[in-house]
Amino acid sequence: MPLATARTSAPRHPPSRRYAPLSDPDTPEIAAATTIDFEALFETAPCGFLVSDRDGRLVRVNRTFAGWLGVTPDDLRGRRLPDLLTVAGKIFYETHFAPTLRMQGRLDEVALELVAADRRRLPVLVNANTNEDNADADRQVRFAVFLAAGRRGYEQDLLDARDRAQATIVSERADSELREQFIAVLGHDLRNPLASINSGLHLLARETLSARGTKVTELMSGSVLRANALIDNVLDFARGRLGGGITLAYDAHTPLEPVLQQVVSELRSIAPAQPIVTHFALHEPISCDHVRIGQLLSNLLGNALTHGAKDQPVRVDATTSLGELVIAVSNGGTPISEAALGRLFQPFYRGHDRVRQGLGLGLHIASEIALAHGGTLVARSDAVATTFIFTMPLAN
């Protein structure tokens, strides 16, 4: 048979090549079982294999890839890969994919979309490399293509979940801001009726009252003071959450001691049976917000009166020395646990082993006032006493 005729009748694809790993020649069954048919692997692999020539035209396409598109491998020979892509994919291929492949010699996991014969879009991931060892005339590009519908769906689900989470955060933030604005307005408006009640009590104090009437007015005055303190704490907390923070009006000329004395007197009227021992030694000028420092002491002293032992006095010390203002409030009673000490200054925290009264904002606001003054507020507790210590530098 002539040589030309033999070439004409040869199959389009090279014959299957079978390779067997090294094995014991005496065990042919093992060698046969482990023989690899690379031609069958190329055609039926679970991914698409493509080979293009130096001009980008496909010279070899496996049946897996052709089956995805609903065509035969013969239908794809001679076509270029960008011919099988969406319009956006064609542009990306010509402007980014092909130039980068020429420069780098390989690309990994590039996301593209194929267009099947029935116009379906198939998201895929494409890996490509060139056989740079060959002469330029024989250079080819080899592609491995993987369907990415599941991965794309998973990624889209993640994006949708992220968008939903962000929308939820925005909505909750708006609701939270609205609630805090409502609390701020409510707290502000509550001051008016409390001011009227307080004015009425002052008028009644000028009248001649029975012992019972005097006792009732004292109790009402104490309730007004507690309500005002709660409103102050709520307003400060809402203002802080809304971005206003603790505002300060420094005054270096007015003595601070009368303010502290007034706070102690007000709280004595609320708990007349509870002894309060004071020691004030303020010998240096103090530049601070007197109202805020009074609020800090009121919160600390109110906390001590509420949670301290009723048969032991509460002690208040305020001194200036070594360039610092130190205010300490101590009370006896059951010590605070180490776990609770670490959370005392958190908002709305009242402790599991403590009497559940108030909103749990007093100590938090006191700590914020301390920070606003450049100072610190710490708590110590043992079997002898529980002490809150506020320290602030005198030079601001």
Buried (B, 14 or more C-beta within 10 A) or exposed (E): EEEEEEEEEEEEEEEEEEEEEEBEEEEEEEBEEEEEEEBEEBBEBEBBBBBBBBEBBBBBBBBBBBEBBEBEBEEBBEBBBBBBBBEEBBEBBEEEBBEBBEEEEEBEEBBBBBBEEEEEEBBBBBBBBBEEEEEEEEBBBBBBBBBBEEBBEEEEEEEEEEEEEEEEEEEEEEEEBEEBEEBBEEBEEBBEEBEEBBEEBEEBEEEEEEEEEBEBBBEBBBBBBBBBBBBBBBBBBBBBBBEEEBEBEEBEEEEBEEBBBEBBEBBBEBBEEBEBEBEBEBEEEBBBBBBBBBBBBBBBBBBBBBBBBEEBBBBBBBBBEEEBBBBBBBBBBEBBEEEBBEEBBEBEBBBEEBEEEBBBBBBBBBBBBBBBBEBEBBBBBEEEBBBBBBBBEBEE
